[in-house]
Amino acid sequence: MCTTCGCGEGNLYIEGDEHNPHSAFRSAPFAPAARPALSITGIKTQDFTPTQSEHGDLHYGHGEAGTHAPGMSQRRMLEVEIDVLDKNNQLAARNRARFAAHQQLVLNLVSSPGSGKTTLLTETLQRLNGRVPCAVIEGDQQTVNDAARIRATGTPAIQVNTGKGCHLDAQMIADAAPRLPLDDGGILFIENVGNLVCPAGFDLGERHKVAVLSVTEGEDKPLKYPHMFAAASLMLLNKVDLLPYLSFDVEKCMAYAREVNPNIDIILISATSGEGMEQWLNWLEAQRCA
């Protein structure tokens, strides 16, 4: 169970399961799965007081767990998180060993919704076509739209729909990766669910997390979502062709990212204009050689 949003086992179907007559998503794809009604007679809420600033702002990110859930103690939240992440990390280690045995570069692309990472990915695949074998795992809550866009480039792709889940996990990758044809020495791109919170904590067995940040989002995103940018090896500052029309401070954004992660690489890029694409492809080649 994710301690941030509560998504858990059962919130997954891989493309094809939506056609399963027994699937909870068959008749109502956006409805929650059926579950028995529960009679709740009382809830004992654990004592937890948010910190308060001089302006009255409330901060719930303190305590041992670094977060808050009604009715759950900090100790219990830590126990749940440790149990979940320990199991996930074991699966991620198996994934990583499998990828390493085939000398495959695996990248976990993370961003908020609308950052343009699917467009950037399709442009990347078109430029790599015939040069490097590639495959893609697409993560979304619903639809197979992005997988269809990837397949249009001639690249094999599989959609993983998480239902109510807010991120991909190592088991999902273990289920999906063997279904994809990918030669030894190739690149597997994992496009995670659009979310700058939960995917930061889940290792999928990837070599690197790559954070895609659009200039339409605001330069302070690295400070607002520090765990994601701390976990990323590379930040792609996307849609830079729109900078003349925006009040976005590139230098400030880069400084914020390096404040959170001093070792993060940064590439300014645009799939539309082509700016930064060669630098991005060179980074990919360097990682393959590494």
N, C-alpha and C positions, 0 to 999 in steps of 0.2 A: 504493500500500500504506500502510495506517495503521501508523505506527511504534509506536503504543501497544499494539495488539493483533494486528496482522498481517493484518487483513481487506483484501481487495483487489478488483480487477476480477473480475467473474464472480459475485460474491456478491449478485446482485440479480435479482429478477423482479418485474415489476409485475403487479398483480392480473389474472388471466387466464392468465398463463404457467404457473400451477400445474396448468392443464388441458392443457398441452402434452405430448403423449406422449413427446417427446424430452427433457423437462425432468428434471434430476437429482433434482428434488423430487417427481416424479410418484409413484413407488412408495414412497419413504421420505422424507417431508417433513422429518424432523428429522435425517436422516443427512447426512454430508458428501458432496459430489460425488465421483464416482469419479475416481481419478487413478492413473497408473502407479506401480508399486512402485519405490522407489529404494534402491540399496545405498549406504549411507554408510560409508565406510572410515575416516574420521578427521575430526575437527573441531579446528581451532585456535582456541581461545578467546582473545579479546583481553583484555589486562590491564585490569581495572577493579576498584577497591576502593571499596566504599561507605563513606561517612563514618559515624562511630560516636559517639554521645553518651556522656556520663559514666555513663548508666544502661544502656549497651549497645544502645540502639536503632540500627537500621541505616537509612541514608538513601541511596537510589539516584537521587535527583533532582538530582544535581549534574553537573558537566561541561558541555561546550558544548551537548549535545543535551538536557540536562535530564531524561534518562531512561536506561534501560539495557536492552540486549537481548543475551542470551548469544551470543558468537561474532561480534559486530558492533562495530566501533570507533565512537567518538563522531563522528568525521569522516564515516564511511559513513552513520551514522544521519541526520546533518544533510543529507547529499547526497540521500538518499532522500526525506526530509521536504520539502526544498526543491523537488525535482522534482514530487512529488505535489501539494503545495499550490500551486505555480505554475500547473500545469495546471488545478487546481480553481478557482483565483482568476480565471483567464481565462474559464472557463465561467460563474462567478458574475457577472462583470462583464456578460456578454451577457444573463444572466437579469435582472439589475438594470435594464439598459437597456430590455429588453422590458417589464418591469413599469412603469417610469417612463413609457414611451410611452403606456401605457394608464391612467396615474395610479392604479395599484393599490397599496394598502398591503399589504405582505407581511411577516408576522411569523413568526419561528422560535421555537416554543414548546419549551423544553428543561426536563428535570427528571430525577430518578431514577425508577425504576419505582414505581408506587403513590402518587404524589404527588397524584393526583386531577385531572390536567390534562384527561383526556378528559371527565370529568363536568363540569368547569368550562367546557370548550369547548362542550359540548352546551347547557348553560344559557345561555351567551353567545349562541349561534346562535339559540336560541329567542327571546331578548329582542331580537335584531337583525332577526328575521324580518319582512319587509315594510318595513323601514327602510333597510337597507343590503344590497346584494348581496354574498354571501359564498360562498366555496368552501374546501375543505379537502384537503390532502395528508396522509395518515396514514402514519407510518413505524413499522414493527415488524419483528422478525426473521421472524415467521410469523403466520398467521391473517389474516382480513379482518374480525375482530370489531369493531374500533373504527370502521372505515369504515361498517359496517352501522349502528352506533349514531349516527353523524353523519347518514347518509342518512335515518334515522328522523325527524330534525328538519326534513326537506324541503330540506336543503342538499346540493348536489352534492359528492361526495367520491371520492377514488381512493386505494386502498391501495398503498403501495410496501413490499414485503417484501424485506429486505436479506439474508436467509439468515444467514450467519455474520458479516455486517458489523455493526458496532456503532454506525453513524451514517448519516444521509443525506448525500449529497454533491451538488454542483452539477449533475452530469450527470443524476442521478436526478430532480431538479427540472425540468431542461430537458426530460426525457422525459415527465414527468407533467403539468406545468402546461398544455401545449397541449390536453390531453385534457379539460380542465375548462371548462365554460361559466362565464365570469365577466365581468360588464359592466365597462365603464370606470368607474373611481372606486370599485370594490369592494375587499373585503378578502380576501386569501388567507392562511389560517392553515396553517402547516406544523407538524404535531405530530411532533417528532423522536423517534427511538428513545429509550427510557428509559435515560439514561446521562449522568452529569455530567462525563465526561472527554472523550471523542473529539469530540462535536459542538461543543465550544468552539473547535476549530481549523479547522472547515470552514465557510467562507462559502458560503451558498446563493444569494446575491443578495437577501437579505431587507433590509428597512429596519432592523429591530431584532430582537435576541434577547430573549425574555421568559423569565426563569427562574421556574419554579413550585416553591416549597418548601413542603412540608406541615409543620404543627406537630407531627406524629407522628414526624418524622425526626430532630430534634435541632437545637438552635440554632447549633451550631458548623459546620454544613455549608458556609457560605461560606468558612471558613478551611481546611476539608478539601479543598475543590474550588475553589480561588481562580480558576483560569483561566476557569471558566464564569461565575462571578459578576462577574469583571472584564470579560467580553465582553458581558454583558447590560445593556440599558438600563433594564429594569424587573424588579423581583422581586415576584411575587405570593405573599404569605405565606398559604397556603391552609389550609382546614379549621379556621378560627379558632373555629368553633362548638364544637370539642372542647377548647378551652383549659381549661374548668373541670375537666376530667378528667385533665389532664396537668401535669407539672412542666416546662413550657416557658417560658423567659424571653424574651418578645418583644423587650424593649428591648435585651437582650444580642445577640440574633440580628440585629436591625437595625444595631447598632453594628458587629458583625462584618462584615456586608455592606458597610457604608460604609468600613470599614477597608480592604477589598479594592478597592472601587470608590466613591470619594467622591461620584460623580455619579449613582449608581443611584437611580432612583425606587422607592418601596416602597408597595404597597397591601395592606392586610389584607383578606382576602376569604373568603367561604364560599358555594359554590354551593347548599348545603343551606339555610342561613338567609337568604341573600340579602345578608348584610353585605358591603359594599364593591363590590357589583356595579355600582351606578350610577357610582361613582368610576372603575371599570375601563372602563365604556362611555364615560364622558367622556374618559378618556385615549385610547381608540381614536378618538373623533371628533376630538380635537385633532390626532392624528397624521395622520388623513385630510386635515384642513384644511391641515396643514403641508406 
